[in-house]
Structure formats: C-alpha cells, structure tokens
Amino acid sequence: MPVISRFYGIIIRMYFLQSEHNPPHIHAIYGEDVAALEIQTGNIIEGYLPPKAKALVQEWMSIHRDELLNIWETQNFKSLEPLE
C-alpha cells in the first residue's frame, strides 16, 4: 500500500485495488490507530482515529480531494504535500 503523505506522525496510504475497495478512500495510520476515510466526505468508514488526528487528516483531505480522487481513478501513484 503506497504512502501518499506523512505529517504530524500520521501516515496516509491508499490501496489500488478499486474493485475490492469502494467507496474511494484513504487509510490513515496514527500510532496504533488506523482508519479508512471516504475521500468525498472525509467520514471514517472503518476504524478509529483520535479526534485531533482525525481533524488533521480531514483538513489535509479537503486540500487534496481532487488529487486523491484522481489517484484513485487512474491508479497513478504520486506523493502529496503534507499538512503544514
């Protein structure tokens, strides 16, 4: 699962087997906590993140939403800028 970005101890990854992993989403890992977040809404669809980490991931996703959807649709991996 390629790493898309890293910031504030959070690792963002994406699987590239779309047919088995809908709706479009990313995986965020923060320490022992792991969650899948839907790209369109930013909602957690599986797992758990502490509230502060969840808010940071959702902010990052709002900045990169179009790029994330493009990566999901084309399966062309690229790294995205971290949240600063």
PDB file of N, CA, C and O in Angstrom:
ATOM      1  N   MET A   1       0.863  -1.158   0.000  1.00  0.00           N
ATOM      2  CA  MET A   1       0.000   0.000   0.000  1.00  0.00           C
ATOM      3  C   MET A   1       0.915   1.227   0.000  1.00  0.00           C
ATOM      4  O   MET A   1       1.580   1.498   0.999  1.00  0.00           O
ATOM      5  N   PRO A   2       0.954   1.967  -1.105  1.00  0.00           N
ATOM      6  CA  PRO A   2       1.860   3.121  -1.205  1.00  0.00           C
ATOM      7  C   PRO A   2       1.525   4.219  -0.196  1.00  0.00           C
ATOM      8  O   PRO A   2       0.363   4.449   0.138  1.00  0.00           O
ATOM      9  N   VAL A   3       2.575   4.887   0.276  1.00  0.00           N
ATOM     10  CA  VAL A   3       2.415   6.036   1.159  1.00  0.00           C
ATOM     11  C   VAL A   3       2.185   7.264   0.294  1.00  0.00           C
ATOM     12  O   VAL A   3       3.003   7.579  -0.571  1.00  0.00           O
ATOM     13  N   ILE A   4       1.076   7.960   0.522  1.00  0.00           N
ATOM     14  CA  ILE A   4       0.723   9.166  -0.225  1.00  0.00           C
ATOM     15  C   ILE A   4       1.331  10.396   0.446  1.00  0.00           C
ATOM     16  O   ILE A   4       1.796  11.312  -0.232  1.00  0.00           O
ATOM     17  N   SER A   5       1.327  10.415   1.804  1.00  0.00           N
ATOM     18  CA  SER A   5       1.859  11.563   2.534  1.00  0.00           C
ATOM     19  C   SER A   5       2.121  11.175   3.986  1.00  0.00           C
ATOM     20  O   SER A   5       1.621  10.164   4.478  1.00  0.00           O
ATOM     21  N   ARG A   6       2.920  12.009   4.661  1.00  0.00           N
ATOM     22  CA  ARG A   6       3.212  11.854   6.088  1.00  0.00           C
ATOM     23  C   ARG A   6       3.234  13.244   6.712  1.00  0.00           C
ATOM     24  O   ARG A   6       3.856  14.161   6.174  1.00  0.00           O
ATOM     25  N   PHE A   7       2.559  13.398   7.840  1.00  0.00           N
ATOM     26  CA  PHE A   7       2.593  14.669   8.564  1.00  0.00           C
ATOM     27  C   PHE A   7       2.141  14.456   9.999  1.00  0.00           C
ATOM     28  O   PHE A   7       1.227  13.674  10.260  1.00  0.00           O
ATOM     29  N   TYR A   8       2.783  15.153  10.927  1.00  0.00           N
ATOM     30  CA  TYR A   8       2.427  15.120  12.344  1.00  0.00           C
ATOM     31  C   TYR A   8       2.258  13.695  12.893  1.00  0.00           C
ATOM     32  O   TYR A   8       1.367  13.438  13.702  1.00  0.00           O
ATOM     33  N   GLY A   9       3.112  12.785  12.449  1.00  0.00           N
ATOM     34  CA  GLY A   9       3.039  11.410  12.921  1.00  0.00           C
ATOM     35  C   GLY A   9       1.945  10.573  12.279  1.00  0.00           C
ATOM     36  O   GLY A   9       1.707   9.437  12.687  1.00  0.00           O
ATOM     37  N   ILE A  10       1.277  11.134  11.274  1.00  0.00           N
ATOM     38  CA  ILE A  10       0.196  10.437  10.567  1.00  0.00           C
ATOM     39  C   ILE A  10       0.721   9.976   9.217  1.00  0.00           C
ATOM     40  O   ILE A  10       1.380  10.734   8.506  1.00  0.00           O
ATOM     41  N   ILE A  11       0.427   8.745   8.874  1.00  0.00           N
ATOM     42  CA  ILE A  11       0.806   8.195   7.568  1.00  0.00           C
ATOM     43  C   ILE A  11      -0.474   7.983   6.767  1.00  0.00           C
ATOM     44  O   ILE A  11      -1.432   7.381   7.252  1.00  0.00           O
ATOM     45  N   ILE A  12      -0.477   8.490   5.526  1.00  0.00           N
ATOM     46  CA  ILE A  12      -1.625   8.339   4.637  1.00  0.00           C
ATOM     47  C   ILE A  12      -1.252   7.354   3.539  1.00  0.00           C
ATOM     48  O   ILE A  12      -0.240   7.522   2.859  1.00  0.00           O
ATOM     49  N   ARG A  13      -2.074   6.329   3.374  1.00  0.00           N
ATOM     50  CA  ARG A  13      -1.842   5.301   2.353  1.00  0.00           C
ATOM     51  C   ARG A  13      -3.104   5.079   1.541  1.00  0.00           C
ATOM     52  O   ARG A  13      -4.198   5.481   1.939  1.00  0.00           O
ATOM     53  N   MET A  14      -2.931   4.424   0.380  1.00  0.00           N
ATOM     54  CA  MET A  14      -4.080   4.089  -0.460  1.00  0.00           C
ATOM     55  C   MET A  14      -3.824   2.748  -1.130  1.00  0.00           C
ATOM     56  O   MET A  14      -2.751   2.507  -1.684  1.00  0.00           O
ATOM     57  N   TYR A  15      -4.824   1.885  -1.070  1.00  0.00           N
ATOM     58  CA  TYR A  15      -4.775   0.634  -1.823  1.00  0.00           C
ATOM     59  C   TYR A  15      -5.158   0.940  -3.269  1.00  0.00           C
ATOM     60  O   TYR A  15      -5.859   1.917  -3.533  1.00  0.00           O
ATOM     61  N   PHE A  16      -4.705   0.117  -4.197  1.00  0.00           N
ATOM     62  CA  PHE A  16      -5.008   0.354  -5.592  1.00  0.00           C
ATOM     63  C   PHE A  16      -5.853  -0.735  -6.221  1.00  0.00           C
ATOM     64  O   PHE A  16      -5.841  -0.887  -7.443  1.00  0.00           O
ATOM     65  N   LEU A  17      -6.578  -1.490  -5.429  1.00  0.00           N
ATOM     66  CA  LEU A  17      -7.494  -2.500  -5.955  1.00  0.00           C
ATOM     67  C   LEU A  17      -8.909  -1.966  -5.805  1.00  0.00           C
ATOM     68  O   LEU A  17      -9.643  -2.387  -4.911  1.00  0.00           O
ATOM     69  N   GLN A  18      -9.298  -1.037  -6.680  1.00  0.00           N
ATOM     70  CA  GLN A  18     -10.574  -0.356  -6.564  1.00  0.00           C
ATOM     71  C   GLN A  18     -11.769  -1.283  -6.472  1.00  0.00           C
ATOM     72  O   GLN A  18     -12.668  -1.069  -5.659  1.00  0.00           O
ATOM     73  N   SER A  19     -11.780  -2.302  -7.296  1.00  0.00           N
ATOM     74  CA  SER A  19     -12.960  -3.156  -7.360  1.00  0.00           C
ATOM     75  C   SER A  19     -13.280  -3.798  -6.016  1.00  0.00           C
ATOM     76  O   SER A  19     -14.434  -4.126  -5.742  1.00  0.00           O
ATOM     77  N   GLU A  20     -12.272  -3.977  -5.187  1.00  0.00           N
ATOM     78  CA  GLU A  20     -12.478  -4.600  -3.890  1.00  0.00           C
ATOM     79  C   GLU A  20     -12.580  -3.584  -2.762  1.00  0.00           C
ATOM     80  O   GLU A  20     -12.852  -3.957  -1.620  1.00  0.00           O
ATOM     81  N   HIS A  21     -12.368  -2.315  -3.058  1.00  0.00           N
ATOM     82  CA  HIS A  21     -12.271  -1.312  -2.007  1.00  0.00           C
ATOM     83  C   HIS A  21     -13.057  -0.062  -2.351  1.00  0.00           C
ATOM     84  O   HIS A  21     -12.468   1.000  -2.550  1.00  0.00           O
ATOM     85  N   ASN A  22     -14.355  -0.165  -2.424  1.00  0.00           N
ATOM     86  CA  ASN A  22     -15.177   1.016  -2.674  1.00  0.00           C
ATOM     87  C   ASN A  22     -15.926   1.378  -1.418  1.00  0.00           C
ATOM     88  O   ASN A  22     -16.177   0.474  -0.621  1.00  0.00           O
ATOM     89  N   PRO A  23     -16.302   2.593  -1.167  1.00  0.00           N
ATOM     90  CA  PRO A  23     -16.115   3.778  -1.991  1.00  0.00           C
ATOM     91  C   PRO A  23     -14.658   4.249  -1.934  1.00  0.00           C
ATOM     92  O   PRO A  23     -13.876   3.770  -1.114  1.00  0.00           O
ATOM     93  N   PRO A  24     -14.300   5.196  -2.816  1.00  0.00           N
ATOM     94  CA  PRO A  24     -12.920   5.711  -2.806  1.00  0.00           C
ATOM     95  C   PRO A  24     -12.549   6.219  -1.411  1.00  0.00           C
ATOM     96  O   PRO A  24     -13.286   7.000  -0.809  1.00  0.00           O
ATOM     97  N   HIS A  25     -11.392   5.764  -0.905  1.00  0.00           N
ATOM     98  CA  HIS A  25     -10.991   6.129   0.443  1.00  0.00           C
ATOM     99  C   HIS A  25      -9.485   6.050   0.609  1.00  0.00           C
ATOM    100  O   HIS A  25      -8.773   5.494  -0.228  1.00  0.00           O
ATOM    101  N   ILE A  26      -9.021   6.617   1.706  1.00  0.00           N
ATOM    102  CA  ILE A  26      -7.621   6.517   2.101  1.00  0.00           C
ATOM    103  C   ILE A  26      -7.551   5.804   3.446  1.00  0.00           C
ATOM    104  O   ILE A  26      -8.558   5.649   4.136  1.00  0.00           O
ATOM    105  N   HIS A  27      -6.357   5.380   3.800  1.00  0.00           N
ATOM    106  CA  HIS A  27      -6.107   4.783   5.101  1.00  0.00           C
ATOM    107  C   HIS A  27      -5.169   5.718   5.852  1.00  0.00           C
ATOM    108  O   HIS A  27      -4.118   6.092   5.332  1.00  0.00           O
ATOM    109  N   ALA A  28      -5.538   6.092   7.055  1.00  0.00           N
ATOM    110  CA  ALA A  28      -4.706   6.940   7.903  1.00  0.00           C
ATOM    111  C   ALA A  28      -4.244   6.128   9.101  1.00  0.00           C
ATOM    112  O   ALA A  28      -5.049   5.485   9.775  1.00  0.00           O
ATOM    113  N   ILE A  29      -2.939   6.161   9.363  1.00  0.00           N
ATOM    114  CA  ILE A  29      -2.351   5.429  10.465  1.00  0.00           C
ATOM    115  C   ILE A  29      -1.715   6.443  11.407  1.00  0.00           C
ATOM    116  O   ILE A  29      -0.896   7.264  10.995  1.00  0.00           O
ATOM    117  N   TYR A  30      -2.103   6.376  12.671  1.00  0.00           N
ATOM    118  CA  TYR A  30      -1.553   7.268  13.691  1.00  0.00           C
ATOM    119  C   TYR A  30      -1.249   6.418  14.916  1.00  0.00           C
ATOM    120  O   TYR A  30      -2.148   6.077  15.684  1.00  0.00           O
ATOM    121  N   GLY A  31       0.013   6.080  15.093  1.00  0.00           N
ATOM    122  CA  GLY A  31       0.398   5.180  16.186  1.00  0.00           C
ATOM    123  C   GLY A  31      -0.275   3.839  16.015  1.00  0.00           C
ATOM    124  O   GLY A  31      -0.119   3.190  14.980  1.00  0.00           O
ATOM    125  N   GLU A  32      -1.023   3.417  17.018  1.00  0.00           N
ATOM    126  CA  GLU A  32      -1.740   2.143  16.973  1.00  0.00           C
ATOM    127  C   GLU A  32      -3.110   2.261  16.314  1.00  0.00           C
ATOM    128  O   GLU A  32      -3.762   1.247  16.062  1.00  0.00           O
ATOM    129  N   ASP A  33      -3.551   3.476  16.035  1.00  0.00           N
ATOM    130  CA  ASP A  33      -4.885   3.700  15.479  1.00  0.00           C
ATOM    131  C   ASP A  33      -4.839   3.748  13.958  1.00  0.00           C
ATOM    132  O   ASP A  33      -3.947   4.356  13.365  1.00  0.00           O
ATOM    133  N   VAL A  34      -5.816   3.096  13.342  1.00  0.00           N
ATOM    134  CA  VAL A  34      -5.919   3.040  11.882  1.00  0.00           C
ATOM    135  C   VAL A  34      -7.374   3.274  11.494  1.00  0.00           C
ATOM    136  O   VAL A  34      -8.289   2.732  12.116  1.00  0.00           O
ATOM    137  N   ALA A  35      -7.577   4.087  10.459  1.00  0.00           N
ATOM    138  CA  ALA A  35      -8.935   4.328   9.985  1.00  0.00           C
ATOM    139  C   ALA A  35      -8.933   4.474   8.471  1.00  0.00           C
ATOM    140  O   ALA A  35      -7.956   4.922   7.872  1.00  0.00           O
ATOM    141  N   ALA A  36     -10.053   4.085   7.867  1.00  0.00           N
ATOM    142  CA  ALA A  36     -10.300   4.340   6.446  1.00  0.00           C
ATOM    143  C   ALA A  36     -11.278   5.510   6.383  1.00  0.00           C
ATOM    144  O   ALA A  36     -12.317   5.496   7.044  1.00  0.00           O
ATOM    145  N   LEU A  37     -10.937   6.531   5.577  1.00  0.00           N
ATOM    146  CA  LEU A  37     -11.785   7.704   5.444  1.00  0.00           C
ATOM    147  C   LEU A  37     -12.209   7.861   3.991  1.00  0.00           C
ATOM    148  O   LEU A  37     -11.383   7.791   3.081  1.00  0.00           O
ATOM    149  N   GLU A  38     -13.491   8.072   3.786  1.00  0.00           N
ATOM    150  CA  GLU A  38     -14.030   8.267   2.441  1.00  0.00           C
ATOM    151  C   GLU A  38     -13.516   9.590   1.888  1.00  0.00           C
ATOM    152  O   GLU A  38     -13.579  10.621   2.558  1.00  0.00           O
ATOM    153  N   ILE A  39     -13.008   9.551   0.661  1.00  0.00           N
ATOM    154  CA  ILE A  39     -12.412  10.743   0.059  1.00  0.00           C
ATOM    155  C   ILE A  39     -13.441  11.845  -0.128  1.00  0.00           C
ATOM    156  O   ILE A  39     -13.151  13.002   0.176  1.00  0.00           O
ATOM    157  N   GLN A  40     -14.622  11.528  -0.613  1.00  0.00           N
ATOM    158  CA  GLN A  40     -15.630  12.556  -0.903  1.00  0.00           C
ATOM    159  C   GLN A  40     -16.083  13.292   0.350  1.00  0.00           C
ATOM    160  O   GLN A  40     -16.224  14.515   0.328  1.00  0.00           O
ATOM    161  N   THR A  41     -16.314  12.571   1.442  1.00  0.00           N
ATOM    162  CA  THR A  41     -16.912  13.175   2.631  1.00  0.00           C
ATOM    163  C   THR A  41     -15.933  13.421   3.769  1.00  0.00           C
ATOM    164  O   THR A  41     -16.178  14.276   4.620  1.00  0.00           O
ATOM    165  N   GLY A  42     -14.832  12.686   3.795  1.00  0.00           N
ATOM    166  CA  GLY A  42     -13.900  12.765   4.912  1.00  0.00           C
ATOM    167  C   GLY A  42     -14.349  11.969   6.119  1.00  0.00           C
ATOM    168  O   GLY A  42     -13.674  11.978   7.149  1.00  0.00           O
ATOM    169  N   ASN A  43     -15.476  11.279   6.015  1.00  0.00           N
ATOM    170  CA  ASN A  43     -16.004  10.486   7.129  1.00  0.00           C
ATOM    171  C   ASN A  43     -15.231   9.182   7.294  1.00  0.00           C
ATOM    172  O   ASN A  43     -14.788   8.576   6.319  1.00  0.00           O
ATOM    173  N   ILE A  44     -15.078   8.767   8.544  1.00  0.00           N
ATOM    174  CA  ILE A  44     -14.463   7.466   8.816  1.00  0.00           C
ATOM    175  C   ILE A  44     -15.468   6.376   8.454  1.00  0.00           C
ATOM    176  O   ILE A  44     -16.604   6.379   8.929  1.00  0.00           O
ATOM    177  N   ILE A  45     -15.035   5.447   7.608  1.00  0.00           N
ATOM    178  CA  ILE A  45     -15.907   4.345   7.219  1.00  0.00           C
ATOM    179  C   ILE A  45     -15.508   3.042   7.920  1.00  0.00           C
ATOM    180  O   ILE A  45     -16.262   2.069   7.922  1.00  0.00           O
ATOM    181  N   GLU A  46     -14.314   3.042   8.514  1.00  0.00           N
ATOM    182  CA  GLU A  46     -13.862   1.876   9.265  1.00  0.00           C
ATOM    183  C   GLU A  46     -12.700   2.294  10.149  1.00  0.00           C
ATOM    184  O   GLU A  46     -11.855   3.088   9.733  1.00  0.00           O
ATOM    185  N   GLY A  47     -12.652   1.770  11.352  1.00  0.00           N
ATOM    186  CA  GLY A  47     -11.542   2.036  12.247  1.00  0.00           C
ATOM    187  C   GLY A  47     -11.764   3.250  13.131  1.00  0.00           C
ATOM    188  O   GLY A  47     -12.893   3.702  13.324  1.00  0.00           O
ATOM    189  N   TYR A  48     -10.655   3.773  13.668  1.00  0.00           N
ATOM    190  CA  TYR A  48     -10.726   4.871  14.625  1.00  0.00           C
ATOM    191  C   TYR A  48      -9.466   5.724  14.538  1.00  0.00           C
ATOM    192  O   TYR A  48      -8.367   5.204  14.346  1.00  0.00           O
ATOM    193  N   LEU A  49      -9.635   7.036  14.680  1.00  0.00           N
ATOM    194  CA  LEU A  49      -8.544   7.980  14.897  1.00  0.00           C
ATOM    195  C   LEU A  49      -8.938   8.883  16.057  1.00  0.00           C
ATOM    196  O   LEU A  49     -10.112   9.226  16.197  1.00  0.00           O
ATOM    197  N   PRO A  50      -7.972   9.276  16.894  1.00  0.00           N
ATOM    198  CA  PRO A  50      -8.293  10.256  17.925  1.00  0.00           C
ATOM    199  C   PRO A  50      -8.813  11.537  17.265  1.00  0.00           C
ATOM    200  O   PRO A  50      -8.430  11.845  16.136  1.00  0.00           O
ATOM    201  N   PRO A  51      -9.674  12.280  17.949  1.00  0.00           N
ATOM    202  CA  PRO A  51     -10.290  13.470  17.342  1.00  0.00           C
ATOM    203  C   PRO A  51      -9.314  14.457  16.704  1.00  0.00           C
ATOM    204  O   PRO A  51      -9.584  14.958  15.613  1.00  0.00           O
ATOM    205  N   LYS A  52      -8.187  14.748  17.356  1.00  0.00           N
ATOM    206  CA  LYS A  52      -7.228  15.703  16.791  1.00  0.00           C
ATOM    207  C   LYS A  52      -6.603  15.169  15.500  1.00  0.00           C
ATOM    208  O   LYS A  52      -6.478  15.906  14.522  1.00  0.00           O
ATOM    209  N   ALA A  53      -6.213  13.898  15.493  1.00  0.00           N
ATOM    210  CA  ALA A  53      -5.637  13.293  14.288  1.00  0.00           C
ATOM    211  C   ALA A  53      -6.677  13.241  13.175  1.00  0.00           C
ATOM    212  O   ALA A  53      -6.355  13.505  12.016  1.00  0.00           O
ATOM    213  N   LYS A  54      -7.917  12.905  13.512  1.00  0.00           N
ATOM    214  CA  LYS A  54      -8.995  12.867  12.527  1.00  0.00           C
ATOM    215  C   LYS A  54      -9.184  14.241  11.893  1.00  0.00           C
ATOM    216  O   LYS A  54      -9.326  14.346  10.675  1.00  0.00           O
ATOM    217  N   ALA A  55      -9.187  15.287  12.702  1.00  0.00           N
ATOM    218  CA  ALA A  55      -9.358  16.643  12.185  1.00  0.00           C
ATOM    219  C   ALA A  55      -8.216  17.036  11.250  1.00  0.00           C
ATOM    220  O   ALA A  55      -8.446  17.678  10.225  1.00  0.00           O
ATOM    221  N   LEU A  56      -6.982  16.651  11.597  1.00  0.00           N
ATOM    222  CA  LEU A  56      -5.838  16.956  10.735  1.00  0.00           C
ATOM    223  C   LEU A  56      -5.955  16.236   9.398  1.00  0.00           C
ATOM    224  O   LEU A  56      -5.706  16.826   8.346  1.00  0.00           O
ATOM    225  N   VAL A  57      -6.333  14.961   9.439  1.00  0.00           N
ATOM    226  CA  VAL A  57      -6.489  14.193   8.205  1.00  0.00           C
ATOM    227  C   VAL A  57      -7.603  14.792   7.346  1.00  0.00           C
ATOM    228  O   VAL A  57      -7.441  14.923   6.133  1.00  0.00           O
ATOM    229  N   GLN A  58      -8.718  15.154   7.953  1.00  0.00           N
ATOM    230  CA  GLN A  58      -9.824  15.738   7.195  1.00  0.00           C
ATOM    231  C   GLN A  58      -9.433  17.075   6.580  1.00  0.00           C
ATOM    232  O   GLN A  58      -9.832  17.378   5.456  1.00  0.00           O
ATOM    233  N   GLU A  59      -8.655  17.879   7.305  1.00  0.00           N
ATOM    234  CA  GLU A  59      -8.172  19.149   6.740  1.00  0.00           C
ATOM    235  C   GLU A  59      -7.270  18.884   5.539  1.00  0.00           C
ATOM    236  O   GLU A  59      -7.410  19.530   4.500  1.00  0.00           O
ATOM    237  N   TRP A  60      -6.340  17.927   5.679  1.00  0.00           N
ATOM    238  CA  TRP A  60      -5.441  17.568   4.582  1.00  0.00           C
ATOM    239  C   TRP A  60      -6.238  17.058   3.383  1.00  0.00           C
ATOM    240  O   TRP A  60      -5.951  17.417   2.241  1.00  0.00           O
ATOM    241  N   MET A  61      -7.244  16.215   3.650  1.00  0.00           N
ATOM    242  CA  MET A  61      -8.061  15.669   2.568  1.00  0.00           C
ATOM    243  C   MET A  61      -8.809  16.772   1.827  1.00  0.00           C
ATOM    244  O   MET A  61      -8.946  16.710   0.605  1.00  0.00           O
ATOM    245  N   SER A  62      -9.290  17.774   2.546  1.00  0.00           N
ATOM    246  CA  SER A  62     -10.033  18.857   1.882  1.00  0.00           C
ATOM    247  C   SER A  62      -9.126  19.632   0.929  1.00  0.00           C
ATOM    248  O   SER A  62      -9.582  20.128  -0.101  1.00  0.00           O
ATOM    249  N   ILE A  63      -7.853  19.735   1.269  1.00  0.00           N
ATOM    250  CA  ILE A  63      -6.890  20.423   0.404  1.00  0.00           C
ATOM    251  C   ILE A  63      -6.581  19.592  -0.838  1.00  0.00           C
ATOM    252  O   ILE A  63      -6.406  20.142  -1.926  1.00  0.00           O
ATOM    253  N   HIS A  64      -6.515  18.280  -0.683  1.00  0.00           N
ATOM    254  CA  HIS A  64      -6.047  17.387  -1.758  1.00  0.00           C
ATOM    255  C   HIS A  64      -7.153  16.516  -2.353  1.00  0.00           C
ATOM    256  O   HIS A  64      -6.850  15.539  -3.038  1.00  0.00           O
ATOM    257  N   ARG A  65      -8.421  16.838  -2.111  1.00  0.00           N
ATOM    258  CA  ARG A  65      -9.529  15.965  -2.528  1.00  0.00           C
ATOM    259  C   ARG A  65      -9.470  15.621  -4.019  1.00  0.00           C
ATOM    260  O   ARG A  65      -9.568  14.447  -4.378  1.00  0.00           O
ATOM    261  N   ASP A  66      -9.311  16.613  -4.888  1.00  0.00           N
ATOM    262  CA  ASP A  66      -9.283  16.344  -6.332  1.00  0.00           C
ATOM    263  C   ASP A  66      -8.114  15.450  -6.708  1.00  0.00           C
ATOM    264  O   ASP A  66      -8.259  14.546  -7.531  1.00  0.00           O
ATOM    265  N   GLU A  67      -6.958  15.700  -6.111  1.00  0.00           N
ATOM    266  CA  GLU A  67      -5.782  14.871  -6.400  1.00  0.00           C
ATOM    267  C   GLU A  67      -5.988  13.433  -5.905  1.00  0.00           C
ATOM    268  O   GLU A  67      -5.611  12.479  -6.586  1.00  0.00           O
ATOM    269  N   LEU A  68      -6.579  13.285  -4.737  1.00  0.00           N
ATOM    270  CA  LEU A  68      -6.846  11.943  -4.203  1.00  0.00           C
ATOM    271  C   LEU A  68      -7.808  11.168  -5.098  1.00  0.00           C
ATOM    272  O   LEU A  68      -7.600   9.983  -5.362  1.00  0.00           O
ATOM    273  N   LEU A  69      -8.856  11.837  -5.562  1.00  0.00           N
ATOM    274  CA  LEU A  69      -9.803  11.168  -6.466  1.00  0.00           C
ATOM    275  C   LEU A  69      -9.128  10.787  -7.779  1.00  0.00           C
ATOM    276  O   LEU A  69      -9.408   9.731  -8.346  1.00  0.00           O
ATOM    277  N   ASN A  70      -8.244  11.647  -8.254  1.00  0.00           N
ATOM    278  CA  ASN A  70      -7.514  11.338  -9.489  1.00  0.00           C
ATOM    279  C   ASN A  70      -6.614  10.130  -9.289  1.00  0.00           C
ATOM    280  O   ASN A  70      -6.561   9.251 -10.149  1.00  0.00           O
ATOM    281  N   ILE A  71      -5.907  10.073  -8.167  1.00  0.00           N
ATOM    282  CA  ILE A  71      -5.063   8.912  -7.872  1.00  0.00           C
ATOM    283  C   ILE A  71      -5.921   7.653  -7.807  1.00  0.00           C
ATOM    284  O   ILE A  71      -5.545   6.619  -8.360  1.00  0.00           O
ATOM    285  N   TRP A  72      -7.069   7.729  -7.139  1.00  0.00           N
ATOM    286  CA  TRP A  72      -7.962   6.575  -7.007  1.00  0.00           C
ATOM    287  C   TRP A  72      -8.430   6.103  -8.384  1.00  0.00           C
ATOM    288  O   TRP A  72      -8.405   4.908  -8.676  1.00  0.00           O
ATOM    289  N   GLU A  73      -8.855   7.044  -9.227  1.00  0.00           N
ATOM    290  CA  GLU A  73      -9.434   6.692 -10.532  1.00  0.00           C
ATOM    291  C   GLU A  73      -8.396   6.194 -11.521  1.00  0.00           C
ATOM    292  O   GLU A  73      -8.657   5.263 -12.283  1.00  0.00           O
ATOM    293  N   THR A  74      -7.217   6.809 -11.516  1.00  0.00           N
ATOM    294  CA  THR A  74      -6.201   6.441 -12.503  1.00  0.00           C
ATOM    295  C   THR A  74      -5.235   5.382 -12.000  1.00  0.00           C
ATOM    296  O   THR A  74      -4.564   4.722 -12.794  1.00  0.00           O
ATOM    297  N   GLN A  75      -5.161   5.217 -10.697  1.00  0.00           N
ATOM    298  CA  GLN A  75      -4.196   4.340 -10.054  1.00  0.00           C
ATOM    299  C   GLN A  75      -2.761   4.743 -10.374  1.00  0.00           C
ATOM    300  O   GLN A  75      -1.856   3.908 -10.369  1.00  0.00           O
ATOM    301  N   ASN A  76      -2.562   6.034 -10.654  1.00  0.00           N
ATOM    302  CA  ASN A  76      -1.226   6.580 -10.860  1.00  0.00           C
ATOM    303  C   ASN A  76      -0.762   7.187  -9.546  1.00  0.00           C
ATOM    304  O   ASN A  76      -1.163   8.293  -9.186  1.00  0.00           O
ATOM    305  N   PHE A  77       0.087   6.455  -8.834  1.00  0.00           N
ATOM    306  CA  PHE A  77       0.557   6.886  -7.530  1.00  0.00           C
ATOM    307  C   PHE A  77       1.419   8.133  -7.640  1.00  0.00           C
ATOM    308  O   PHE A  77       2.241   8.262  -8.547  1.00  0.00           O
ATOM    309  N   LYS A  78       1.215   9.059  -6.688  1.00  0.00           N
ATOM    310  CA  LYS A  78       2.129  10.180  -6.517  1.00  0.00           C
ATOM    311  C   LYS A  78       2.039  10.623  -5.064  1.00  0.00           C
ATOM    312  O   LYS A  78       1.011  10.455  -4.408  1.00  0.00           O
ATOM    313  N   SER A  79       3.119  11.183  -4.584  1.00  0.00           N
ATOM    314  CA  SER A  79       3.129  11.728  -3.230  1.00  0.00           C
ATOM    315  C   SER A  79       2.449  13.089  -3.227  1.00  0.00           C
ATOM    316  O   SER A  79       2.545  13.840  -4.198  1.00  0.00           O
ATOM    317  N   LEU A  80       1.764  13.402  -2.139  1.00  0.00           N
ATOM    318  CA  LEU A  80       1.098  14.696  -1.994  1.00  0.00           C
ATOM    319  C   LEU A  80       1.751  15.444  -0.835  1.00  0.00           C
ATOM    320  O   LEU A  80       2.227  14.837   0.125  1.00  0.00           O
ATOM    321  N   GLU A  81       1.764  16.762  -0.941  1.00  0.00           N
ATOM    322  CA  GLU A  81       2.378  17.609   0.086  1.00  0.00           C
ATOM    323  C   GLU A  81       1.738  17.350   1.444  1.00  0.00           C
ATOM    324  O   GLU A  81       0.526  17.162   1.539  1.00  0.00           O
ATOM    325  N   PRO A  82       2.554  17.340   2.492  1.00  0.00           N
ATOM    326  CA  PRO A  82       1.997  17.153   3.835  1.00  0.00           C
ATOM    327  C   PRO A  82       1.275  18.407   4.312  1.00  0.00           C
ATOM    328  O   PRO A  82       1.412  19.480   3.725  1.00  0.00           O
ATOM    329  N   LEU A  83       0.524  18.260   5.355  1.00  0.00           N
ATOM    330  CA  LEU A  83      -0.125  19.390   6.010  1.00  0.00           C
ATOM    331  C   LEU A  83       0.949  20.149   6.776  1.00  0.00           C
ATOM    332  O   LEU A  83       1.777  19.548   7.460  1.00  0.00           O
ATOM    333  N   GLU A  84       0.932  21.454   6.657  1.00  0.00           N
ATOM    334  CA  GLU A  84       1.949  22.273   7.348  1.00  0.00           C
ATOM    335  C   GLU A  84       1.322  23.113   8.415  1.00  0.00           C
ATOM    336  O   GLU A  84       2.018  23.864   9.099  1.00  0.00           O
TER     337      GLU A  84
END
